[in-house]
Amino acid sequence: MTYDDSADSVIFREVQKFRQIWLLALLLVTTGLTWYGAIEQLVYGRPFGSNPASDEGMLAILIGMGIIFPIFMLSIRLVFVVRNSGLYLKFFPFHLSFKHFPFSDIISAEVVRYRPLRDYGGWGIRYGRNGKAYNISGNKGLMLEFRNGKRLLLGSQEPDVLKMSIEQGRNREGY
């Protein structure tokens, strides 16, 4: 049986990435320093630092901090998709598939301003006194409340549009 998604069309889609200037600058400095140290030691044969790593250790540091870590950081993305069948969320690479939240489980959606550091301890997949949060940047989002009493904050660059899309889907489903 094949999946026919024509009846489950996309109402709204938002993709966010870690692209804050301070984060990119920090990533550039750490990656650049790693590559500089590796080239100094592995190519020119000059030990890097006052207590240098072995060449094998430096190669491991280069692979980890100079290649894998930057690729990992630049690949992180938070995706919200509102379809006729519900809200879908994926925080790649932590979620390889979408988490589905049916409209029937959502009892309210409220646009909120929040303080990522104070309210949730930072960015990413976080837990705070108001429940779980998925956020990448900014201080605006959509607070969802579910039938089971749990709350979920979705950090969004377009929280009003996200809310309207969820309400549109809920109304279509009769909720």
JOWO-V494705 format. One record per pair of residues at least 4 apart in sequence whose C-alpha atoms are under 6 Angstrom apart, sorted by the first residue. I is the first residue (numbers start at 1). J is the second residue. Records with the same first field share a line. If there is no record, write none. Layout:
I: J  J
//
This chain:
8: 83  84
9: 83
10: 82  83
11: 82  83
12: 81  82
13: 80  81
14: 79  80
15: 78  79
16: 77  78
17: 77
27: 31
28: 32
29: 33
31: 66
34: 66
37: 48
38: 42
39: 43
40: 44  46
41: 45  46  47  48
47: 52
48: 52
53: 57  58
61: 65
62: 66
63: 67
64: 68  69
65: 69
76: 92
77: 91  92
78: 90  91
79: 89  90
80: 88  89
81: 87  88
82: 86  87
84: 169
86: 101  102  103
87: 100  101
88: 98  99  100
89: 98  99
90: 95  98
91: 95
103: 170
105: 146  147
106: 145  146
107: 145  146
108: 144  145
109: 143  144
110: 142  143
111: 141  142
112: 140  141  142
113: 139  140
114: 139
115: 119  139
116: 120  122
117: 121  122
120: 126  127  128
123: 135  136
124: 134  135  136
125: 133  134
126: 132  133
127: 131  132
131: 151  152
132: 152
133: 152  153  154
134: 154  155
135: 155
140: 155
141: 154  155  156  159
142: 153  154  159
143: 152  153
144: 151  152
145: 150  151
146: 150
164: 168
167: 171
170: 175
171: 175
//
